Protein backbone atom coordinates (compact mmCIF):
# COMPACT_ATOMS: atom_id res chain seq x y z
CA UNK A 1 0.00 0.00 0.00
CA UNK A 2 2.96 2.32 0.67
CA UNK A 3 5.97 2.72 -1.59
CA UNK A 4 9.00 2.54 0.69
CA UNK A 5 12.32 4.34 0.48
CA UNK A 6 15.42 4.60 2.68
CA UNK A 7 17.09 8.02 2.80
CA UNK A 8 20.49 6.37 3.22
CA UNK A 9 20.14 5.18 -0.39
CA UNK A 10 21.17 8.38 -2.13
CA UNK A 11 20.33 7.00 -5.57
CA UNK A 12 16.63 6.74 -4.68
CA UNK A 13 16.21 10.17 -3.08
CA UNK A 14 15.01 11.78 -6.27
CA UNK A 15 12.26 9.20 -6.69
CA UNK A 16 11.31 9.48 -3.02
CA UNK A 17 10.60 13.21 -3.36
CA UNK A 18 9.39 13.24 -6.97
CA UNK A 19 6.24 15.16 -7.78
CA UNK A 20 3.80 14.13 -10.51
CA UNK A 21 4.41 15.33 -14.04
CA UNK A 22 1.46 16.20 -16.23
CA UNK A 23 1.66 13.79 -19.16
CA UNK A 24 -0.67 15.98 -21.16
CA UNK A 25 1.06 19.22 -20.17
CA UNK A 26 1.83 20.41 -23.68
CA UNK A 27 -1.64 19.60 -24.98
CA UNK A 28 -3.30 21.21 -21.98
CA UNK A 29 -1.18 24.36 -22.23
CA UNK A 30 -2.07 24.73 -25.91
CA UNK A 31 -5.77 24.28 -25.18
CA UNK A 32 -5.66 26.81 -22.34
CA UNK A 33 -3.80 29.28 -24.56
CA UNK A 34 -6.54 28.91 -27.18
CA UNK A 35 -9.35 29.45 -24.66
CA UNK A 36 -7.70 32.48 -23.09
CA UNK A 37 -6.81 33.98 -26.48
CA UNK A 38 -10.33 33.50 -27.79
CA UNK A 39 -11.92 35.24 -24.80
CA UNK A 40 -9.38 38.04 -24.90
CA UNK A 41 -10.14 38.64 -28.58
CA UNK A 42 -13.93 38.19 -28.68
CA UNK A 43 -15.04 38.95 -25.13
CA UNK A 44 -18.45 37.94 -23.81
CA UNK A 45 -19.51 36.02 -26.90
CA UNK A 46 -16.43 33.81 -26.66
CA UNK A 47 -16.89 33.33 -22.91
CA UNK A 48 -20.46 32.10 -23.42
CA UNK A 49 -19.40 29.75 -26.21
CA UNK A 50 -16.51 28.31 -24.20
CA UNK A 51 -18.62 27.97 -21.06
CA UNK A 52 -21.36 26.13 -22.95
CA UNK A 53 -18.78 23.82 -24.49
CA UNK A 54 -16.86 23.10 -21.28
CA UNK A 55 -19.25 23.75 -18.37
CA UNK A 56 -22.41 22.87 -20.24
CA UNK A 57 -24.01 26.15 -19.16
CA UNK A 58 -23.69 29.85 -19.93
CA UNK A 59 -22.29 32.06 -17.16
CA UNK A 60 -24.88 33.36 -14.72
CA UNK A 61 -24.63 36.20 -12.25
CA UNK A 62 -26.46 34.97 -9.15
CA UNK A 63 -27.51 37.02 -6.15
CA UNK A 64 -26.25 35.33 -3.00
CA UNK A 65 -29.01 36.36 -0.56
CA UNK A 66 -31.83 34.16 -1.97
CA UNK A 67 -29.48 31.18 -2.23
CA UNK A 68 -28.24 31.73 1.32
CA UNK A 69 -31.83 31.92 2.57
CA UNK A 70 -32.48 28.49 1.02
CA UNK A 71 -29.23 27.20 2.52
CA UNK A 72 -30.36 28.12 6.03
CA UNK A 73 -33.41 25.89 5.54
CA UNK A 74 -31.35 22.99 4.18
CA UNK A 75 -28.12 22.90 6.15
CA UNK A 76 -28.09 21.32 9.63
CA UNK A 77 -27.71 23.73 12.54
CA UNK A 78 -24.39 22.17 13.55
CA UNK A 79 -23.03 22.83 10.05
CA UNK A 80 -24.16 26.45 10.16
CA UNK A 81 -22.66 26.89 13.62
CA UNK A 82 -19.40 25.38 12.38
CA UNK A 83 -19.24 27.84 9.47
CA UNK A 84 -19.83 30.70 11.91
CA UNK A 85 -17.01 29.43 14.17
CA UNK A 86 -14.65 29.15 11.21
CA UNK A 87 -15.45 32.70 10.08
CA UNK A 88 -14.83 34.06 13.58
CA UNK A 89 -11.43 32.40 13.85
CA UNK A 90 -10.33 33.28 10.31
CA UNK A 91 -11.37 36.91 10.73
CA UNK A 92 -9.67 37.24 14.12
CA UNK A 93 -6.40 35.70 12.93
CA UNK A 94 -6.15 37.93 9.88
CA UNK A 95 -7.02 41.09 11.79
CA UNK A 96 -4.30 40.33 14.32
CA UNK A 97 -1.73 39.71 11.58
CA UNK A 98 -2.44 42.71 9.36
CA UNK A 99 0.85 44.31 8.27
CA UNK A 100 1.59 47.57 10.04
CA UNK A 101 2.89 50.79 8.55
CA UNK A 102 6.49 51.55 9.59
CA UNK A 103 8.57 54.74 9.37
CA UNK A 104 12.34 54.73 9.88
CA UNK A 105 14.66 57.71 10.36
CA UNK A 106 17.94 56.68 8.73
CA UNK A 107 19.75 59.92 9.57
CA UNK A 108 18.68 63.37 10.77
CA UNK A 109 16.11 64.76 8.33
CA UNK A 110 15.79 61.56 6.26
CA UNK A 111 12.88 59.21 6.84
CA UNK A 112 11.54 56.27 4.84
CA UNK A 113 8.11 54.80 5.48
CA UNK A 114 6.49 51.59 4.31
CA UNK A 115 2.75 52.03 3.98
CA UNK A 116 0.29 49.28 3.05
CA UNK A 117 -2.59 49.78 0.62
CA UNK A 118 -5.35 47.30 -0.27
CA UNK A 119 -5.73 46.18 -3.86
CA UNK A 120 -8.66 47.79 -5.65
CA UNK A 121 -10.16 44.63 -7.17
CA UNK A 122 -9.55 40.91 -6.77
CA UNK A 123 -11.05 37.86 -8.46
CA UNK A 124 -11.67 34.81 -6.27
CA UNK A 125 -11.86 31.37 -7.85
CA UNK A 126 -13.82 28.85 -5.75
CA UNK A 127 -13.42 25.24 -6.96
CA UNK A 128 -16.61 23.37 -7.69
CA UNK A 129 -17.05 19.97 -9.25
CA UNK A 130 -17.72 16.93 -7.06
CA UNK A 131 -16.97 18.79 -3.83
CA UNK A 132 -17.65 22.55 -3.95
CA UNK A 133 -15.08 24.03 -1.59
CA UNK A 134 -16.99 26.58 0.48
CA UNK A 135 -14.02 26.61 2.86
CA UNK A 136 -11.82 28.06 0.12
CA UNK A 137 -14.26 30.94 -0.25
CA UNK A 138 -13.88 31.69 3.47
CA UNK A 139 -10.09 31.42 3.27
CA UNK A 140 -9.96 33.94 0.43
CA UNK A 141 -12.83 36.36 1.01
CA UNK A 142 -12.25 36.98 4.71
CA UNK A 143 -8.57 38.05 4.50
CA UNK A 144 -9.45 40.10 1.41
CA UNK A 145 -12.19 41.90 3.34
CA UNK A 146 -9.90 42.42 6.32
CA UNK A 147 -7.25 43.85 3.99
CA UNK A 148 -9.80 46.34 2.66
CA UNK A 149 -10.18 45.21 -0.97
CA UNK A 150 -12.83 47.39 -2.58
CA UNK A 151 -14.27 44.95 -5.12
CA UNK A 152 -14.34 41.15 -4.93
CA UNK A 153 -15.54 39.20 -7.97
CA UNK A 154 -16.26 35.57 -7.17
CA UNK A 155 -16.49 32.80 -9.75
CA UNK A 156 -17.30 29.12 -9.29
CA UNK A 157 -18.21 26.33 -11.74
CA UNK A 158 -21.95 25.92 -12.36
CA UNK A 159 -23.96 23.15 -10.76
CA UNK A 160 -25.77 20.70 -13.03
CA UNK A 161 -29.12 21.78 -11.56
CA UNK A 162 -28.28 25.50 -11.47
CA UNK A 163 -28.04 27.77 -8.47
CA UNK A 164 -25.29 27.70 -5.86
CA UNK A 165 -24.13 24.98 -3.54
CA UNK A 166 -25.88 25.74 -0.21
CA UNK A 167 -22.65 25.83 1.81
CA UNK A 168 -21.01 28.17 -0.73
CA UNK A 169 -24.06 30.44 -0.69
CA UNK A 170 -24.12 30.69 3.10
CA UNK A 171 -20.35 31.12 3.36
CA UNK A 172 -20.50 33.87 0.73
CA UNK A 173 -23.23 35.82 2.49
CA UNK A 174 -21.48 35.57 5.85
CA UNK A 175 -18.24 36.75 4.18
CA UNK A 176 -19.89 39.83 2.70
CA UNK A 177 -20.17 38.53 -0.88
CA UNK A 178 -23.37 39.74 -2.58
CA UNK A 179 -23.15 37.90 -5.92
CA UNK A 180 -21.31 35.07 -7.64
CA UNK A 181 -20.67 34.26 -11.29
CA UNK A 182 -21.20 30.61 -12.20
CA UNK A 183 -18.36 29.96 -14.62
CA UNK A 184 -15.31 27.78 -14.12
CA UNK A 185 -12.05 26.62 -15.59
CA UNK A 186 -9.66 28.54 -17.81
CA UNK A 187 -12.58 30.52 -19.23
CA UNK A 188 -13.36 31.98 -15.79
CA UNK A 189 -9.72 33.02 -15.30
CA UNK A 190 -9.67 34.72 -18.70
CA UNK A 191 -12.89 36.59 -17.91
CA UNK A 192 -11.43 37.90 -14.66
CA UNK A 193 -8.15 38.85 -16.31
CA UNK A 194 -9.49 40.83 -19.26
CA UNK A 195 -13.00 41.78 -18.22
CA UNK A 196 -15.87 40.62 -20.42
CA UNK A 197 -19.50 41.69 -20.40
CA UNK A 198 -20.41 42.75 -16.86
CA UNK A 199 -17.34 41.04 -15.38
CA UNK A 200 -14.76 43.77 -14.74
CA UNK A 201 -11.02 43.05 -14.98
CA UNK A 202 -9.28 42.54 -11.64
CA UNK A 203 -5.84 43.37 -10.26
CA UNK A 204 -5.14 39.89 -8.87
CA UNK A 205 -6.70 36.43 -9.19
CA UNK A 206 -6.63 34.13 -6.18
CA UNK A 207 -7.79 30.61 -5.49
CA UNK A 208 -6.84 27.02 -6.31
CA UNK A 209 -8.28 24.90 -9.08
CA UNK A 210 -7.59 22.03 -11.43
CA UNK A 211 -4.77 21.86 -13.99
CA UNK A 212 -6.75 24.03 -16.43
CA UNK A 213 -7.17 26.76 -13.84
CA UNK A 214 -3.52 26.58 -12.82
CA UNK A 215 -2.32 26.81 -16.41
CA UNK A 216 -4.64 29.73 -17.14
CA UNK A 217 -3.44 31.63 -14.06
CA UNK A 218 0.18 31.11 -15.03
CA UNK A 219 -0.54 32.29 -18.58
CA UNK A 220 -2.42 35.47 -17.72
CA UNK A 221 0.18 36.40 -15.08
CA UNK A 222 2.87 36.24 -17.79
CA UNK A 223 1.08 38.63 -20.13
CA UNK A 224 2.14 42.31 -20.27
CA UNK A 225 -0.30 44.27 -18.14
CA UNK A 226 -1.97 41.08 -16.92
CA UNK A 227 -3.18 40.69 -13.36
CA UNK A 228 -1.15 39.10 -10.59
CA UNK A 229 -1.93 35.71 -9.12
CA UNK A 230 -1.68 34.40 -5.61
CA UNK A 231 0.36 31.19 -5.76
CA UNK A 232 1.65 28.54 -8.13
CA UNK A 233 -0.95 25.80 -7.90
CA UNK A 234 -0.63 22.04 -8.13
CA UNK A 235 -1.78 18.81 -6.49
CA UNK A 236 -2.23 19.03 -2.73
CA UNK A 237 0.52 17.67 -0.46
CA UNK A 238 0.95 16.35 3.08
CA UNK A 239 4.21 15.24 4.65
CA UNK A 240 4.07 13.67 8.11
CA UNK A 241 7.11 13.29 10.35
CA UNK A 242 6.39 10.53 12.88
CA UNK A 243 8.26 8.52 15.51
CA UNK A 244 7.59 6.04 18.28
CA UNK A 245 5.53 8.65 20.16
CA UNK A 246 3.03 8.87 17.28
CA UNK A 247 -0.34 7.17 17.30
CA UNK A 248 -0.40 5.05 14.12
CA UNK A 249 -4.18 5.25 13.73
CA UNK A 250 -4.16 9.04 13.93
CA UNK A 251 -1.30 9.40 11.45
CA UNK A 252 -3.04 6.96 9.09
CA UNK A 253 -6.23 9.00 9.30
CA UNK A 254 -4.29 12.15 8.34
CA UNK A 255 -2.63 10.41 5.39
CA UNK A 256 -5.90 9.00 4.11
CA UNK A 257 -7.62 12.35 4.54
CA UNK A 258 -5.06 13.99 2.28
CA UNK A 259 -5.16 11.18 -0.27
CA UNK A 260 -8.86 11.73 -0.97
CA UNK A 261 -8.23 15.10 -2.66
CA UNK A 262 -7.37 13.59 -6.04
CA UNK A 263 -5.25 10.91 -7.70
CA UNK A 264 -2.24 13.25 -7.87
CA UNK A 265 -2.32 14.19 -4.17
CA UNK A 266 1.12 13.75 -2.61
CA UNK A 267 1.20 11.90 0.74
CA UNK A 268 4.56 11.24 2.37
CA UNK A 269 5.50 9.66 5.72
CA UNK A 270 8.98 10.28 7.15
CA UNK A 271 10.21 8.36 10.20
CA UNK A 272 13.43 7.12 11.82
CA UNK A 273 11.47 4.13 13.16
CA UNK A 274 10.77 1.11 10.99
CA UNK A 275 8.30 -0.14 13.58
CA UNK A 276 6.37 3.13 13.32
CA UNK A 277 6.20 2.88 9.52
CA UNK A 278 4.98 -0.72 9.78
CA UNK A 279 2.31 0.18 12.34
CA UNK A 280 1.05 3.13 10.26
CA UNK A 281 0.88 0.98 7.13
CA UNK A 282 -1.19 -1.58 9.03
CA UNK A 283 -3.50 1.18 10.26
CA UNK A 284 -3.86 2.44 6.70
CA UNK A 285 -5.05 -0.95 5.60
CA UNK A 286 -7.56 -1.11 8.43
CA UNK A 287 -8.97 2.36 7.77
CA UNK A 288 -8.89 2.56 3.96
CA UNK A 289 -12.32 3.15 2.45
CA UNK A 290 -11.81 1.49 -0.91
CA UNK A 291 -9.01 2.02 -3.40
CA UNK A 292 -6.66 4.91 -2.62
CA UNK A 293 -5.27 6.22 -5.90
CA UNK A 294 -3.01 8.90 -4.44
CA UNK A 295 0.73 8.48 -4.14
CA UNK A 296 1.64 7.21 -0.65
CA UNK A 297 5.33 6.97 0.22
CA UNK A 298 7.27 6.18 3.37
CA UNK A 299 10.87 7.34 3.79
CA UNK A 300 13.01 5.80 6.51
CA UNK A 301 15.55 8.28 7.88
CA UNK A 302 18.22 8.15 10.59
CA UNK A 303 16.93 10.80 13.01
CA UNK A 304 14.17 13.36 13.44
CA UNK A 305 16.70 16.07 12.59
CA UNK A 306 17.37 14.32 9.28
CA UNK A 307 13.61 14.19 8.76
CA UNK A 308 13.52 18.00 8.89
CA UNK A 309 16.29 18.08 6.26
CA UNK A 310 14.10 15.93 4.02
CA UNK A 311 11.12 18.20 4.68
CA UNK A 312 13.12 21.29 3.75
CA UNK A 313 14.25 19.60 0.54
CA UNK A 314 10.67 18.71 -0.42
CA UNK A 315 9.05 21.99 0.80
CA UNK A 316 5.58 20.50 1.40
CA UNK A 317 2.32 22.37 1.29
CA UNK A 318 1.34 20.80 4.64
CA UNK A 319 3.84 19.44 7.17
CA UNK A 320 2.61 17.50 10.22
CA UNK A 321 5.06 17.00 13.11
CA UNK A 322 3.36 14.02 14.78
CA UNK A 323 5.90 13.68 17.55
CA UNK A 324 6.50 14.66 21.16
CA UNK A 325 9.53 16.58 19.85
CA UNK A 326 7.46 18.94 17.64
CA UNK A 327 8.34 22.19 19.43
CA UNK A 328 12.05 21.50 19.02
CA UNK A 329 11.64 20.69 15.35
CA UNK A 330 9.55 23.72 14.33
CA UNK A 331 12.52 26.16 14.23
CA UNK A 332 14.40 23.71 11.99
CA UNK A 333 11.74 23.93 9.27
CA UNK A 334 12.47 26.58 6.64
CA UNK A 335 10.30 25.33 3.78
CA UNK A 336 6.64 24.51 4.38
CA UNK A 337 3.32 26.13 3.62
CA UNK A 338 1.86 25.28 7.02
CA UNK A 339 3.22 23.33 9.99
CA UNK A 340 0.95 21.29 12.25
CA UNK A 341 2.97 20.94 15.44
CA UNK A 342 2.21 18.05 17.77
CA UNK A 343 -0.16 15.13 17.96
CA UNK A 344 -3.35 17.18 18.25
CA UNK A 345 -2.74 19.65 15.40
CA UNK A 346 -4.59 18.11 12.46
CA UNK A 347 -4.38 19.35 8.88
CA UNK A 348 -8.17 19.08 8.84
CA UNK A 349 -8.36 21.75 11.55
CA UNK A 350 -6.22 24.02 9.39
CA UNK A 351 -8.32 23.29 6.35
CA UNK A 352 -11.44 24.64 8.01
CA UNK A 353 -11.35 26.65 11.18
CA UNK A 354 -8.08 27.24 13.04
CA UNK A 355 -7.75 30.66 11.39
CA UNK A 356 -4.90 30.87 8.89
CA UNK A 357 -5.74 30.43 5.22
CA UNK A 358 -5.56 26.94 3.75
CA UNK A 359 -4.59 28.31 0.33
CA UNK A 360 -0.92 27.32 0.44
CA UNK A 361 2.03 26.89 -1.95
CA UNK A 362 2.42 23.50 -3.65
CA UNK A 363 4.94 21.95 -6.01
CA UNK A 364 7.92 23.12 -3.95
CA UNK A 365 6.88 26.78 -4.05
CA UNK A 366 7.12 26.88 -0.23
CA UNK A 367 10.84 27.38 -0.86
CA UNK A 368 10.13 30.99 -1.82
CA UNK A 369 6.62 31.96 -0.78
CA UNK A 370 4.03 31.48 1.92
CA UNK A 371 0.29 30.98 1.91
CA UNK A 372 -2.49 33.45 1.30
CA UNK A 373 -2.79 36.17 3.96
CA UNK A 374 -3.95 39.76 4.15
CA UNK A 375 -0.69 40.72 2.41
CA UNK A 376 -1.87 38.77 -0.63
CA UNK A 377 -4.56 41.42 -1.02
CA UNK A 378 -2.32 44.41 -0.27
CA UNK A 379 0.78 46.10 -1.62
CA UNK A 380 3.50 48.09 0.09
CA UNK A 381 4.44 51.63 -0.95
CA UNK A 382 7.51 53.44 0.34
CA UNK A 383 7.33 57.13 1.20
CA UNK A 384 10.57 59.14 1.45
CA UNK A 385 10.89 62.49 3.22
CA UNK A 386 14.03 64.64 3.19
CA UNK A 387 14.51 67.97 4.94
CA UNK A 388 16.39 70.85 3.30
CA UNK A 389 19.36 70.38 5.62
CA UNK A 390 19.45 66.64 4.97
CA UNK A 391 19.24 67.18 1.20
CA UNK A 392 22.26 69.46 1.39
CA UNK A 393 24.14 66.83 3.39
CA UNK A 394 23.44 63.86 1.11
CA UNK A 395 23.56 65.60 -2.28
CA UNK A 396 27.29 65.12 -2.82
CA UNK A 397 27.37 61.41 -1.81
CA UNK A 398 24.33 60.74 -4.03
CA UNK A 399 25.97 62.52 -6.96
CA UNK A 400 29.17 60.53 -6.45
CA UNK A 401 27.25 57.27 -6.54
CA UNK A 402 25.37 58.32 -9.67
CA UNK A 403 28.63 59.17 -11.47
CA UNK A 404 30.01 55.71 -10.58
CA UNK A 405 27.23 54.37 -12.78
CA UNK A 406 27.79 56.98 -15.49
CA UNK A 407 24.47 58.75 -14.83
CA UNK A 408 25.37 62.44 -14.98
CA UNK A 409 21.77 63.69 -15.04
CA UNK A 410 21.09 61.78 -11.84
CA UNK A 411 24.09 63.45 -10.26
CA UNK A 412 22.89 66.90 -11.29
CA UNK A 413 19.42 66.21 -9.88
CA UNK A 414 21.05 65.52 -6.51
CA UNK A 415 23.45 68.48 -6.60
CA UNK A 416 20.72 70.98 -7.43
CA UNK A 417 19.30 70.25 -3.96
CA UNK A 418 22.57 70.98 -2.15
N, C-alpha and C positions, 0 to 999 in steps of 0.2 A: 504493500500500500504506500510505503514511503521509499523514495529513492535515496540511498544512503551514500554519504561521502565522508572521507577523513581528511581534515585540513592538513595533516602531516604529509599527505600525498600532493605535492605541489603541482603535479601535472594535471590533476583533476579540479583544481581550484576554479578555473575558468568555467567549467561545466557546472560546478556547484552554485555559482553566483550568476549564471546566465539568465538573461531575461528573454521573453519570447520575441521572435522576429515575425513581422507581418509578412506572410508568404505572398499576399496579394498587394503589397505596399505600392508598387509602381502602378498597378491598375487602379487601385483606390485613389491614389494621388491624382491621376489623370482624370478620373471621374469627378472628383471634388473640384478640380480646377475648372472643369467644364461647367459644373453647376454654378460655382461662384461667378465665373465669367459671364454666364448667361444672365444671371440676376443683376449683375453690375451693369450690363449693357441694356437690358430690356425692362428692368424694374419690376413693377407689380405684376404685370402680365406673365413674366417669366417665373416669378415666385409662385403664382397660382398654378401654373403648368407643372412646375417641379414638385410642388406639394401634392398635387393630385396624383402624379406619377409615383411618388415615393411614399407619402403618408396615406394616400387614398382619400384625402379630404383637403379642401381649400382652407387657407388660414382663416381663423375666426378670432375676433376681438371680444372676449367674454368679460362681462362685469363679474367681479368676485363676490359681491354681497349676496346675490340670490343663490349662488352655488354654496357659499358658506352657510347660509340659512338652512339649506337642505342638508348640509353635512352635520349640523348640530342635531338634526332629527335622526340621522343614520348612525353616527359614530357613538360607541359606548362612552359613558361618562368617564371611565378610567382612562380611555384614550385621549379624550379632550383635556382632562386634568394633566395628563402626561405632557401633552403639547404645551400647555400653559407653563408647566414647570421648566421645560426645556427653554422656552422663550425667556423666562425670567433669568435663568442661569447664563444663557448666551448674551443677553443684553447687559447683564451686570459685569460679566467678564470683559466685554469689549469696551464698556464705558470706563472701567478701571485701567485699561491698557491703551487708551487713546494716547497717541504721541503728543508731547507737550512742546510748545514753542520755547526756544532757547535763544538768549542773546549773550554774546561773549565780547568782552573788551580785551583786544589783543595788545593794545598799547594805548597810552593816553590819547583820547580823541578819536580812536578807531574802534568801531564796534561792528560785529557781524552777527546777524540773527538768522535763525532757521525758523520759518513760519510755515505751518501746515494748512493746506487748503483742500476742501473736498472736491472731487471730480464733479463736473456738471451733470453728466449723464452716463449711466452704466446699463449694459444689457446683461440680464441674468438668464442662464440656460439651466432649466430644471429637467433632468432626465426623466423620461416616461417609460414606455414599453411595458414589460411584464410587471415591474415593480416601480411605480411612480415614486420618486424620492422626495417626498415632502420635506424630509429633514434637510436636504440640500438647499431648499428654498430658505429655510430658517437660517442655515449657516452662511448664506450669502446676503439675504435681505437685511438681517438684523445688523451686522457690522456695517453695511452700507448706509443704513439709516442713522446709526450712531455716528458714523463719519460725517454725515451731513450731505450726502449726495442728493442733488435736487430732483433728478428724474431717473426712475428705475423702470426699465422696460423688461418684462418677464415673458419668456417664451417656453413652451413645453410641447412635446408631441401630442397630437390629438388622440382622444380615446375612440375606440371603434363605435361606441354608442353616443358620441358627442359629449359636450359638457366638460367639467373638470373632475379629476379624482377628488373625492370628498376631503381627504386629509390635506391635499394640496390647497384646496379652496379655503379650508379653515386656517391653515398655516399662513396663507397669503393674507387673509383679512387681518389676522392677529399681528402680522408683520407690517401692516400699513400699505399693502399692495391693493390697489383698487381694480385693476384689470390685468388680464393675461391673454397673450396671443397663443393660439394653438397651432403651432408649426414647429417642426423638429428638424434634426439633422443638419447637414451642410447648408441647406437652403435657409434655415433659421439664422445661422451665423452670418451668411451673406446679407440677409435682410437687415440685421442689426448693424453690420459694418457700413453699408452704403446708404441705408434708408430707402425704403420703397413704400409707396402708398402712404398710409397713415403711420407707418413705423419710421420713426426718426432715427438718424444715425447716432451712434453712441461713441463715447470716448474710450471705453474699455469694455470687453466682454469677459464675463466670469462664469464659471461653472463647468463641471465635468460632463463627459458624454462618451459615446462610442467612438470607434476609430474614425468615422466620417466627421464627427464633430471635432475631434482632435486635429485632424488634417485640415479642416476648414479654418480653425482658429490659427493654426500655424501659418497658413497661407495668407489670411487677411492681415496678420500682424507683420508679415514681411513686405506688404505693399506700401509704396510711398504714400504717406498721409493716412494710412490705415489706422484703425484703433489698436490700443494695447490689449493684451490678454492677461489673465491672471497667472496661470501655471502651465508648464508642459503637462499634458495629460496622457495617461496610459493605463494598463491594467492595474487593479488595486493590489497592494502588497502588505503582508504581515510577516515580520521576523520575530520569533520568540527565543529568548535566551533563558534556558531552564537548567536546573541542577537538582541535586537530591532533596532539596527543600521544597521543590515544586509538587503540586498535586497533579498527577498525570491526567485525571479526568477533566480538571479545569483547563489545563493546557490544550487537551484534545478538543474541548468545546470551542476554545478560541480559534484553533486552526481550522476546524470544520466551518465555523461561522464565517471566516474569511473566504474559504474555498467556495462558498455558495454564490459569490458575486458573479463570476463567469468562468468559462473554461480557461482563460488566460490568467486568472488570479494567481499571484505568486505567494506561496505559503512555505516558510522556511523555519526549521527548528535547529537551534544551535545549542550544544551541550557538551561539557567535559565528561559526562557520565553516560556510559553505554547502557547501564541499567535504567537510567531515566529515559533514554531514547526508546528502549524496548518497552517500558511500561506505557509510555505515551502512544506508541504504535498499537499496543494492545487495546488501549482505551479508544483510539480512533476506530478500530474495527468494531468495538462494542457500540459506539455511538453513531456510526455512519448511517445516514438515512438514504440508502440507495447508492448509486454510482457517483463518486466524486471525481469530476473531470479535471479539476484544477491541479496544478503542479505542486506536489508536496515533497519537500526534501528535508533530510536530516543531515547535519554536518557535525561530526565528532571533532571536538577541539581539545586542547591540552588543559586550559584553565579558563575561568570566567574572564580574565583580562584579555586573553586571546580572542574570546568570543566578542568582546567589544571592538577589537581590531577588525574582525570579520564584518561586524555590523557597519563600521565606518567605511569599509571598502564597498559594501553593497549599497549603503545609503537608503534604507527602506522608508517607505511611506509611513508605516506603523512599526514601532519597535516595542515589544513587551518584555520587561525584565521580570520574569516570573521566578524570583529568587529572594531569599532573605537578605542578600547582599545588594539589593537594588539601589539604595541610597549612595553606596560607595561607587557603583558603576555609572550612575547618571553623569557625573562630571567628565567621565571618559568618553562619552558619546558626543561626537562632533557632527555627524551626518545622520539625521533622521527627521522625518516630518513631524512626528509626535512620539513621545516616549510615555509608556504606561508603566509606572514604577511600582513594583511590588505585586503581591499575589492578588490583591483585591481590585487593582486598577485594570478594568477590562476595556478592550478596544470598543466594545459595544457601547459602553458608557460614553466614550468620546464621540462615537458616531452620532449620538442623540442628545445628550443633555448635561454633560459636565460643564460646557461653556465655551471652550475654544472651538474654532471652526474645524469641521472634518474635511474640508477641501484642502488637500495636502499634495505636496510634490511626489510624483512617481517616476519610475524609469531612471533613478539615480539623480534626479534633479535636486534632491535634498542636500547634495554636495554644495549647492550654490544659492539655494533659496528656501524660504520657509513657507508655511501654509497661509491661507487667506486670513487676513486680519483687517482692522480698520485702515491700516496703512495701504492695503490693496486699493482702497477707494479714496485715497488722498494722494497729494503730491507735496513735496517740500520746496519752498522758495527761500532763497537767501536774500537778506536785506543788508546792505552795507552803508554805514554812516561814517563820514570823515569830517572832522572839524577843520577850520581854516589853518590852525596851528599845526595839526597833524598832517594836513596835506603838504604844507611847506616842508615838514620834516621828512616825509617819505617820498617826495617827488624825485629827488636825485637818485636814491636807490632803485626806484621803479624804472626810471629812465635808463639806468645802467643795465638793468636786467633786460629791458626791451632791446637795447643795442646789442646785447650778447646774441640775440636771436635775429638781428638784422632788421628790426622793425623801428625805423626812425620816426615814423608818424606816431607810433605808440609813445616813444620817448618824449616827443614834443607835447603830446597831450598830458603827460605827467608834469613836465617842467613848466607848462603854462599855469599850473596851480601852485607853484612854489612861492 
